[in-house]
Amino acid sequence: MLAELDRAVLLVDLPQQRLTAGDIGTVVMVHAGGQGYTVEFLTLGGETIAVETLAAIQVRPVRPDEIAHVRQRARAST
């Protein structure tokens, strides 16, 4: 289970928010004892990209043996 301020790994793509599986966010609220989470996703510059409420099966905790990977933020389609 994740707790507030834990880092969370997104397990699904969220195309409307331009987020992809593997993106890392911060849990800002835990819902129903861990059945869901509100997660904030930021750029490395500190700009909020999205704040999403997700089911527990859509995120997981960061593991201590993992390495973060950088990708450029996807641009909105016009």
N, C-alpha and C positions, 0 to 999 in steps of 0.2 A: 504494500500500500504506500502511496505517496502522501506526503505531508505538505502543508503550506511552506513555500520557499524552496522546495525540492526542485531540482532540474528534472524535466520529463522529456522523453524521446517520443516524437510523434510516430505512430505505426501505420498511418494511412495518409494518402494524399488528400489535401483540401484545396482543389484547384481554384475555387472562387476566392480564397484568401491567399493564393499563390504560395502555399506551404506544401512541402513534400515529405514523405516518410523519411525519417532520420533527422528532421529539424528538431532543435532543442529549444524548449521553452521553460518558463518558471511557473510552478503552481502558485496561484494567488488565492484559490479557494477550494476547499474539499467539500463535496456534496454527498449527502446521504451515507455518511460513514465510509466513503471511498468508492461509491458506485459511479461517481463522476467527478470531474475536476474542471475548474476554470484555469486556463493556462495562457500566459502572456508570452508572445513570441516577439523578439527584438532583433534588430540588426546589431552588429558588433559596435556600431556607433551610438547605440542607445535609443534608436528610433523604434517605437512600437509598430509592428507590422499588423498584428492581430491579437485580439483577446477572444479566445474561443472556449465554450463550455463543451467538454468532451466526455464520452463514456469511458469507463475504466479500461475497456478493451481497445481503445484507440491510442493509449499512451502507456509507457512503462518507465520505470526509474532508469537513470543513467547508471551504468555499471562501472566500477572503478578501473577496469582494465581496458576501457574503450578510449579511442582517440577521436576528438572532434574533427570535423571536416568542414572546410569553408566552401560556400558556393555563392555566386552573385545573386542578388535578389532578382526574381523574375519581374519583368515589366508587365503592366496591365495591358490587355489587348484593347485596341481601339476599334 
